[in-house]
Amino acid sequence: MPPTKLYPSAPASGGGPRHSHGAMDSIGPLVVQALSLPFDTARTLHAAAARAGLIRKSILECRDFEKSLTALEQLTLGPWARHV
């Protein structure tokens, strides 16, 4: 399996026989989604708070929040963090 955003440490294709991990290949994306759920929830709650007027609607504030949350997600999840 070639390296992708979901599997950053996957070996490059080519060099030898490929082994299929079967169930493990299908579980990988589910694990990434489960680990990312708290961060997606924080993004959803932040957007809902802005719509409700509890926090200021500002493009700059939204950018700063997203930047901070993305850094926290990458620090916490390491190679399993999503990269956009």
Secondary structure as UniProt FT lines:
FT   TURN            8..9
FT   HELIX           23..52
FT   HELIX           59..77
FT   HELIX           78..80
//
